[in-house]
Amino acid sequence: MAEKDSDQMPKMVTLPCGCVYQDKGWLLTRIKECEHHRRKRTQKRLYKPKAECVRP
């Protein structure tokens, strides 16, 4: 059975856009979010009404 490396420190990953993530092996945690991705995530979306039913 393989032993876990519990003493391994999580490493920081910086993307070219400016977002900073903490890599814990199996989990990426966002530490800092760039302005571009924050705007995309919080952008107000237009209302789309549901399609009307066309049953005969």
Jmol script that loads the backbone (N, CA, C; Angstrom):
load data "model"
ATOM      1  N   MET A   1       0.844  -1.180   0.000  1.00  0.00           N
ATOM      2  CA  MET A   1       0.000   0.000   0.000  1.00  0.00           C
ATOM      3  C   MET A   1       0.891   1.246   0.000  1.00  0.00           C
ATOM      4  N   ALA A   2       0.525   2.243  -0.750  1.00  0.00           N
ATOM      5  CA  ALA A   2       1.330   3.462  -0.845  1.00  0.00           C
ATOM      6  C   ALA A   2       1.085   4.350   0.370  1.00  0.00           C
ATOM      7  N   GLU A   3       2.159   4.943   0.860  1.00  0.00           N
ATOM      8  CA  GLU A   3       2.039   5.837   2.007  1.00  0.00           C
ATOM      9  C   GLU A   3       1.800   7.259   1.534  1.00  0.00           C
ATOM     10  N   LYS A   4       1.017   8.001   2.301  1.00  0.00           N
ATOM     11  CA  LYS A   4       0.736   9.395   1.961  1.00  0.00           C
ATOM     12  C   LYS A   4       1.878  10.280   2.446  1.00  0.00           C
ATOM     13  N   ASP A   5       2.164  11.334   1.691  1.00  0.00           N
ATOM     14  CA  ASP A   5       3.158  12.317   2.107  1.00  0.00           C
ATOM     15  C   ASP A   5       2.442  13.439   2.844  1.00  0.00           C
ATOM     16  N   SER A   6       2.253  13.269   4.145  1.00  0.00           N
ATOM     17  CA  SER A   6       1.517  14.265   4.919  1.00  0.00           C
ATOM     18  C   SER A   6       2.351  15.511   5.184  1.00  0.00           C
ATOM     19  N   ASP A   7       3.689  15.390   5.058  1.00  0.00           N
ATOM     20  CA  ASP A   7       4.536  16.546   5.308  1.00  0.00           C
ATOM     21  C   ASP A   7       4.708  17.420   4.068  1.00  0.00           C
ATOM     22  N   GLN A   8       4.099  17.022   2.943  1.00  0.00           N
ATOM     23  CA  GLN A   8       4.216  17.799   1.714  1.00  0.00           C
ATOM     24  C   GLN A   8       3.356  19.062   1.804  1.00  0.00           C
ATOM     25  N   MET A   9       3.988  20.200   1.557  1.00  0.00           N
ATOM     26  CA  MET A   9       3.285  21.481   1.626  1.00  0.00           C
ATOM     27  C   MET A   9       2.499  21.708   0.340  1.00  0.00           C
ATOM     28  N   PRO A  10       1.293  22.300   0.444  1.00  0.00           N
ATOM     29  CA  PRO A  10       0.547  22.629  -0.772  1.00  0.00           C
ATOM     30  C   PRO A  10       1.295  23.710  -1.555  1.00  0.00           C
ATOM     31  N   LYS A  11       1.312  23.588  -2.885  1.00  0.00           N
ATOM     32  CA  LYS A  11       2.042  24.572  -3.666  1.00  0.00           C
ATOM     33  C   LYS A  11       1.081  25.568  -4.301  1.00  0.00           C
ATOM     34  N   MET A  12       1.580  26.780  -4.531  1.00  0.00           N
ATOM     35  CA  MET A  12       0.789  27.846  -5.119  1.00  0.00           C
ATOM     36  C   MET A  12       0.964  27.801  -6.632  1.00  0.00           C
ATOM     37  N   VAL A  13      -0.144  27.932  -7.363  1.00  0.00           N
ATOM     38  CA  VAL A  13      -0.132  27.936  -8.819  1.00  0.00           C
ATOM     39  C   VAL A  13      -0.696  29.272  -9.276  1.00  0.00           C
ATOM     40  N   THR A  14       0.067  29.996 -10.092  1.00  0.00           N
ATOM     41  CA  THR A  14      -0.377  31.285 -10.618  1.00  0.00           C
ATOM     42  C   THR A  14      -0.626  31.131 -12.110  1.00  0.00           C
ATOM     43  N   LEU A  15      -1.830  31.471 -12.554  1.00  0.00           N
ATOM     44  CA  LEU A  15      -2.171  31.404 -13.965  1.00  0.00           C
ATOM     45  C   LEU A  15      -1.748  32.693 -14.665  1.00  0.00           C
ATOM     46  N   PRO A  16      -1.600  32.673 -15.999  1.00  0.00           N
ATOM     47  CA  PRO A  16      -1.190  33.881 -16.724  1.00  0.00           C
ATOM     48  C   PRO A  16      -2.162  35.048 -16.567  1.00  0.00           C
ATOM     49  N   CYS A  17      -3.436  34.767 -16.308  1.00  0.00           N
ATOM     50  CA  CYS A  17      -4.418  35.837 -16.175  1.00  0.00           C
ATOM     51  C   CYS A  17      -4.287  36.572 -14.843  1.00  0.00           C
ATOM     52  N   GLY A  18      -3.684  35.947 -13.853  1.00  0.00           N
ATOM     53  CA  GLY A  18      -3.509  36.580 -12.547  1.00  0.00           C
ATOM     54  C   GLY A  18      -4.190  35.832 -11.414  1.00  0.00           C
ATOM     55  N   CYS A  19      -4.971  34.809 -11.716  1.00  0.00           N
ATOM     56  CA  CYS A  19      -5.608  34.004 -10.669  1.00  0.00           C
ATOM     57  C   CYS A  19      -4.549  33.184  -9.936  1.00  0.00           C
ATOM     58  N   VAL A  20      -4.713  33.052  -8.616  1.00  0.00           N
ATOM     59  CA  VAL A  20      -3.778  32.283  -7.812  1.00  0.00           C
ATOM     60  C   VAL A  20      -4.547  31.146  -7.153  1.00  0.00           C
ATOM     61  N   TYR A  21      -4.054  29.925  -7.318  1.00  0.00           N
ATOM     62  CA  TYR A  21      -4.674  28.737  -6.748  1.00  0.00           C
ATOM     63  C   TYR A  21      -3.696  28.039  -5.826  1.00  0.00           C
ATOM     64  N   GLN A  22      -4.219  27.333  -4.837  1.00  0.00           N
ATOM     65  CA  GLN A  22      -3.408  26.502  -3.962  1.00  0.00           C
ATOM     66  C   GLN A  22      -3.692  25.056  -4.335  1.00  0.00           C
ATOM     67  N   ASP A  23      -2.663  24.329  -4.740  1.00  0.00           N
ATOM     68  CA  ASP A  23      -2.789  22.940  -5.186  1.00  0.00           C
ATOM     69  C   ASP A  23      -2.487  22.017  -4.025  1.00  0.00           C
ATOM     70  N   LYS A  24      -3.508  21.257  -3.585  1.00  0.00           N
ATOM     71  CA  LYS A  24      -3.330  20.319  -2.481  1.00  0.00           C
ATOM     72  C   LYS A  24      -3.286  18.883  -2.973  1.00  0.00           C
ATOM     73  N   GLY A  25      -2.932  18.697  -4.233  1.00  0.00           N
ATOM     74  CA  GLY A  25      -2.838  17.348  -4.804  1.00  0.00           C
ATOM     75  C   GLY A  25      -4.109  16.958  -5.516  1.00  0.00           C
ATOM     76  N   TRP A  26      -5.192  16.827  -4.805  1.00  0.00           N
ATOM     77  CA  TRP A  26      -6.462  16.419  -5.409  1.00  0.00           C
ATOM     78  C   TRP A  26      -7.483  17.556  -5.402  1.00  0.00           C
ATOM     79  N   LEU A  27      -7.107  18.739  -4.866  1.00  0.00           N
ATOM     80  CA  LEU A  27      -8.041  19.848  -4.734  1.00  0.00           C
ATOM     81  C   LEU A  27      -7.346  21.151  -5.070  1.00  0.00           C
ATOM     82  N   LEU A  28      -7.970  21.961  -5.944  1.00  0.00           N
ATOM     83  CA  LEU A  28      -7.479  23.303  -6.237  1.00  0.00           C
ATOM     84  C   LEU A  28      -8.364  24.304  -5.502  1.00  0.00           C
ATOM     85  N   THR A  29      -7.763  25.179  -4.721  1.00  0.00           N
ATOM     86  CA  THR A  29      -8.503  26.196  -3.977  1.00  0.00           C
ATOM     87  C   THR A  29      -8.098  27.562  -4.494  1.00  0.00           C
ATOM     88  N   ARG A  30      -9.086  28.390  -4.855  1.00  0.00           N
ATOM     89  CA  ARG A  30      -8.770  29.724  -5.373  1.00  0.00           C
ATOM     90  C   ARG A  30      -8.414  30.645  -4.222  1.00  0.00           C
ATOM     91  N   ILE A  31      -7.232  31.238  -4.279  1.00  0.00           N
ATOM     92  CA  ILE A  31      -6.765  32.168  -3.274  1.00  0.00           C
ATOM     93  C   ILE A  31      -7.073  33.595  -3.700  1.00  0.00           C
ATOM     94  N   LYS A  32      -6.773  33.919  -4.970  1.00  0.00           N
ATOM     95  CA  LYS A  32      -7.007  35.269  -5.506  1.00  0.00           C
ATOM     96  C   LYS A  32      -7.571  35.134  -6.907  1.00  0.00           C
ATOM     97  N   GLU A  33      -8.579  35.932  -7.222  1.00  0.00           N
ATOM     98  CA  GLU A  33      -9.238  35.874  -8.522  1.00  0.00           C
ATOM     99  C   GLU A  33      -8.923  37.140  -9.304  1.00  0.00           C
ATOM    100  N   CYS A  34      -8.599  36.998 -10.591  1.00  0.00           N
ATOM    101  CA  CYS A  34      -8.292  38.167 -11.413  1.00  0.00           C
ATOM    102  C   CYS A  34      -9.592  38.915 -11.738  1.00  0.00           C
ATOM    103  N   GLU A  35      -9.440  40.155 -12.167  1.00  0.00           N
ATOM    104  CA  GLU A  35     -10.592  41.015 -12.467  1.00  0.00           C
ATOM    105  C   GLU A  35     -11.432  40.441 -13.614  1.00  0.00           C
ATOM    106  N   HIS A  36     -10.793  39.855 -14.616  1.00  0.00           N
ATOM    107  CA  HIS A  36     -11.508  39.307 -15.775  1.00  0.00           C
ATOM    108  C   HIS A  36     -12.456  38.183 -15.357  1.00  0.00           C
ATOM    109  N   HIS A  37     -11.972  37.232 -14.579  1.00  0.00           N
ATOM    110  CA  HIS A  37     -12.813  36.115 -14.163  1.00  0.00           C
ATOM    111  C   HIS A  37     -13.855  36.538 -13.122  1.00  0.00           C
ATOM    112  N   ARG A  38     -13.538  37.529 -12.293  1.00  0.00           N
ATOM    113  CA  ARG A  38     -14.526  38.021 -11.331  1.00  0.00           C
ATOM    114  C   ARG A  38     -15.699  38.656 -12.068  1.00  0.00           C
ATOM    115  N   ARG A  39     -15.408  39.439 -13.125  1.00  0.00           N
ATOM    116  CA  ARG A  39     -16.485  40.059 -13.913  1.00  0.00           C
ATOM    117  C   ARG A  39     -17.322  39.004 -14.613  1.00  0.00           C
ATOM    118  N   LYS A  40     -16.694  37.964 -15.173  1.00  0.00           N
ATOM    119  CA  LYS A  40     -17.450  36.910 -15.853  1.00  0.00           C
ATOM    120  C   LYS A  40     -18.353  36.158 -14.883  1.00  0.00           C
ATOM    121  N   ARG A  41     -17.869  35.951 -13.647  1.00  0.00           N
ATOM    122  CA  ARG A  41     -18.637  35.192 -12.658  1.00  0.00           C
ATOM    123  C   ARG A  41     -19.800  36.010 -12.105  1.00  0.00           C
ATOM    124  N   THR A  42     -19.637  37.320 -11.966  1.00  0.00           N
ATOM    125  CA  THR A  42     -20.656  38.152 -11.334  1.00  0.00           C
ATOM    126  C   THR A  42     -21.460  38.974 -12.335  1.00  0.00           C
ATOM    127  N   GLN A  43     -21.313  38.689 -13.621  1.00  0.00           N
ATOM    128  CA  GLN A  43     -22.009  39.458 -14.653  1.00  0.00           C
ATOM    129  C   GLN A  43     -23.518  39.255 -14.568  1.00  0.00           C
ATOM    130  N   LYS A  44     -24.255  40.361 -14.708  1.00  0.00           N
ATOM    131  CA  LYS A  44     -25.716  40.277 -14.700  1.00  0.00           C
ATOM    132  C   LYS A  44     -26.178  39.730 -16.046  1.00  0.00           C
ATOM    133  N   ARG A  45     -26.997  38.702 -16.019  1.00  0.00           N
ATOM    134  CA  ARG A  45     -27.456  38.070 -17.251  1.00  0.00           C
ATOM    135  C   ARG A  45     -28.872  38.518 -17.594  1.00  0.00           C
ATOM    136  N   LEU A  46     -29.146  38.562 -18.885  1.00  0.00           N
ATOM    137  CA  LEU A  46     -30.462  38.979 -19.344  1.00  0.00           C
ATOM    138  C   LEU A  46     -31.505  37.911 -19.024  1.00  0.00           C
ATOM    139  N   TYR A  47     -32.732  38.350 -18.787  1.00  0.00           N
ATOM    140  CA  TYR A  47     -33.835  37.437 -18.505  1.00  0.00           C
ATOM    141  C   TYR A  47     -34.271  36.760 -19.789  1.00  0.00           C
ATOM    142  N   LYS A  48     -34.378  35.435 -19.769  1.00  0.00           N
ATOM    143  CA  LYS A  48     -34.862  34.670 -20.918  1.00  0.00           C
ATOM    144  C   LYS A  48     -36.168  34.004 -20.511  1.00  0.00           C
ATOM    145  N   PRO A  49     -37.295  34.427 -21.097  1.00  0.00           N
ATOM    146  CA  PRO A  49     -38.557  33.775 -20.741  1.00  0.00           C
ATOM    147  C   PRO A  49     -38.585  32.332 -21.256  1.00  0.00           C
ATOM    148  N   LYS A  50     -39.337  31.497 -20.559  1.00  0.00           N
ATOM    149  CA  LYS A  50     -39.464  30.112 -20.977  1.00  0.00           C
ATOM    150  C   LYS A  50     -40.266  30.033 -22.273  1.00  0.00           C
ATOM    151  N   ALA A  51     -39.967  29.019 -23.063  1.00  0.00           N
ATOM    152  CA  ALA A  51     -40.710  28.820 -24.312  1.00  0.00           C
ATOM    153  C   ALA A  51     -42.138  28.377 -23.993  1.00  0.00           C
ATOM    154  N   GLU A  52     -43.066  28.833 -24.800  1.00  0.00           N
ATOM    155  CA  GLU A  52     -44.470  28.445 -24.589  1.00  0.00           C
ATOM    156  C   GLU A  52     -44.676  27.020 -25.095  1.00  0.00           C
ATOM    157  N   CYS A  53     -45.581  26.329 -24.468  1.00  0.00           N
ATOM    158  CA  CYS A  53     -45.890  24.968 -24.852  1.00  0.00           C
ATOM    159  C   CYS A  53     -46.650  24.977 -26.178  1.00  0.00           C
ATOM    160  N   VAL A  54     -46.306  24.069 -27.083  1.00  0.00           N
ATOM    161  CA  VAL A  54     -46.950  24.030 -28.405  1.00  0.00           C
ATOM    162  C   VAL A  54     -47.731  22.722 -28.593  1.00  0.00           C
ATOM    163  N   ARG A  55     -48.338  22.236 -27.523  1.00  0.00           N
ATOM    164  CA  ARG A  55     -49.140  21.013 -27.643  1.00  0.00           C
ATOM    165  C   ARG A  55     -50.400  21.292 -28.454  1.00  0.00           C
ATOM    166  N   PRO A  56     -50.815  20.333 -29.275  1.00  0.00           N
ATOM    167  CA  PRO A  56     -52.054  20.529 -30.069  1.00  0.00           C
ATOM    168  C   PRO A  56     -53.317  20.463 -29.235  1.00  0.00           C
TER     169      PRO A  56
END
end "model"
wireframe off; spacefill off
backbone 0.3
color backbone group
